[in-house]
Amino acid sequence: MANLSILKNGKAKAIRLSTLEAICKALECQPGDVLEYQSDEDTQE
């Protein structure tokens, strides 16, 4: 559950592929359905 808390709070710097796989299996979705790319420039503003 700690992984989900970190992801939910937006504090994750990275995600293990095994965690992403588990989330996608549980939600029956694809990675692009739950991930959004943000460049470093977007996060420094």
C-alpha positions in Angstrom: 0.0 0.0 0.0 3.0 2.4 0.5 3.5 2.5 -3.3 0.0 3.6 -3.9 0.2 6.3 -1.2 3.4 7.7 -2.7 1.9 7.7 -6.2 -1.4 9.3 -5.0 0.4 12.1 -3.3 2.5 12.8 -6.4 5.8 12.3 -4.5 7.0 9.4 -6.7 10.2 10.0 -8.7 10.1 6.6 -10.4 7.9 3.5 -10.5 9.0 -0.1 -10.7 7.6 -1.9 -13.7 6.3 -4.6 -11.5 4.3 -2.0 -9.6 3.0 -0.6 -12.8 2.1 -4.0 -14.0 0.2 -4.8 -10.8 -1.8 -1.5 -11.0 -2.7 -2.2 -14.6 -3.8 -5.7 -13.9 -5.9 -4.6 -11.0 -7.5 -1.8 -13.0 -7.6 -3.7 -16.3 -6.0 -0.8 -18.1 -2.8 0.1 -20.0 0.1 2.2 -18.6 -0.9 5.2 -20.7 -4.3 5.2 -19.0 -2.7 5.9 -15.6 0.6 7.8 -16.5 1.2 11.3 -17.8 4.5 12.6 -19.0 5.7 15.9 -17.5 9.0 17.4 -18.5 11.4 18.7 -15.8 10.6 22.2 -16.9 6.9 21.7 -16.0 7.7 20.5 -12.5 10.2 23.4 -11.7 7.6 26.2 -12.2 
